[in-house]
Amino acid sequence: MNIKVALAKRAKSMRQEKNITQQRLAKLIGSSQSRVAKLEVADRSVSMELLIRSLVTMGATQSQIGKIVGTRKVQRTLPSKKRGLAKR
């Protein structure tokens, strides 16, 4: 599981645990309900900054966020050798 997906899952579960609607969270983070919906499914258009801001707004600590980030494997985004490109 990549970091963005893990953070998105935690954001959704925190929101539900705190009985906050997507619309209310959107207002708290200065965004829209549709962005919160995209955030919760780790849509590519959602920034890491917005994900983290939503978690912090709902009360997640740096330590809690760090545990999520620190336990996930980062997916490699380097070009594949099959395309004739060397790894950097």
N, C-alpha and C positions, 0 to 999 in steps of 0.2 A: 504494500500500500504506500502511495507516495505521501509526502508531507501535506500537500494541499488537500487531499482527500481526507486525511486524518483530522486536520484542523476543521474542515467543513463538517464532518460527522460530529465532532465535539461541539461546534457552534450550534448545530441543530439540537443535539441532546440537551445542552445547557438551556437553550431557549425554551424547550418543552418542559424541562424540569422546573423552570422558573415561571411557567405559565405566561410567557410573553408571546404575543402574536407577532407574525412577521411584520405586520404594519407598524406595531409599536417599536420593535427593534429598529426598523428602518428609520423611524423618526429619531430615535436615540443616537444613531450613528450618522445621521444626515444623509440618508440614501432613500431608495424607494423599495416598496414591498417586492417588486419584481427582481431587484438586485439581491435582496435577502434570499429569495427563492433560488436564484442562481448560485448564490454563495453556498447554500446548504447542499448543493449537488456538485460543488467544486467545478463549476463552469469555467472554461478557459479564460473567459473575459473578466473574471473576478480577480482582483489583485490580492496578493498575500497581505498587503497593508490593510485592506478592508476586512479580510478574514480575522486578522489579529486585533484590529480595532473593535470588531464585534465581540470577540471573546473578552477583551479587557473591559468593554462597556458592561458586559454581563457579570463581571466580577472575577474573571480568571486571573490568576497571578502569573508573574513572569516564570516562576518555578513550574507551574502547571503547564504553561505553554511550552516551556523548555523540555518538559518530559515528553510531550507529544512529538515535538520536533526531533528530539534526541533519540527516540526509539524507532524512527522510520528510516528506511533506506532511501537515499536520494537516487532518483532515476537518472541514469546517464543520458545526457543530451548531445554527446559527441557524435560526430559522423561515424558511420559504420565502415569497416574495412572492405566490406563487399562492394561499396560504391567507389572503391579505389582511393579513398581518403584515409590518411593516417590519423591515428589518435593523437591528440595534443597533450 
